[in-house]
Amino acid sequence: MNRNGLFALLFHTVFILFILAPLVMVVVVSFTPEAYLSLPWNGLSLRWFAAIADHPEFVSSFWMSLLVGFIAATSALVLSIPAALAIGRYRFPGRDAVIAAFLSPLIIPHVVLGVAFLRFYSTTGFLGTISGLVVAHVIIVVPFALRMVLASVTTLDRDSERAAASLGATPWRIFTRITIPLILPGIAGGWIISFLQSFDEVTMTVFLAAPGTTTLPVRLLKYMADTIDPLVASVSTVVIVLTFLLMFLVDRLYGLEKVLVGRG
């Protein structure tokens, strides 16, 4: 059995602390009783969590982010599953072009995408609409969903599918009863990563959001442009806690290793 040495353990510890330090700092600052960003040296307070109720625009933007993220992640999977099955199982003319088309949003800066969508939506009447925002988010999260599903498809053992076909199962029944369950870890992981990417997107969304379609990251950005106080930290802490609870629930119900790594 290979074991990590002392240097490796120290390196991993420092690396994890480096990653977690900003999150911990945001959580700590959110409990300050002061009216400015500071550590709670004078005691802990829930003042800024109560202040969220005085800003209903943050709550509405949170629900907007959930809605857009859910639709975008689900739509990305609807496109990625058949694409991954075709790319992973067949060799056909134009296959490399199809892969490049699906993954191309990864190499295009989101600022460029935001300006492009702004110009296009301004001429087509989709600017400021939920449908236009969802379409833009689908385009930027499809690569993440495709990569996760494709990883499951390429490692899939097709003996079960062949056995079902030899017993008279229809292609649709094989797809729904065998293929989908076998690639479910990639599907679940692709949906979660796509949802988080959509929920956290701000660079492109800031060009497309209207007063009625402002997502939470854009709302926080606009708020910080005018005011810097611990309210931003308290809202961020709520999102951090909800994300942690979601990951904990997924781990208890299915296992994060299966979902994000694809191991059975």
QUINOR-V931465 format. One record per helix or strand. SS is the DSSP state (~ for helix, > for strand). FROM is the first residue (numbers start at 1). LEN is the number of residues. Records with the same first field share a line. If there is no record, write none. Layout:
SS=FROM-LEN ; FROM-LEN
This chain:
~=6-24 ; 47-8 ; 56-34 ; 95-12 ; 110-15 ; 130-25 ; 159-8 ; 171-12 ; 184-17 ; 205-4 ; 216-11 ; 231-23 ; 256-6
>=32-1 ; 44-1
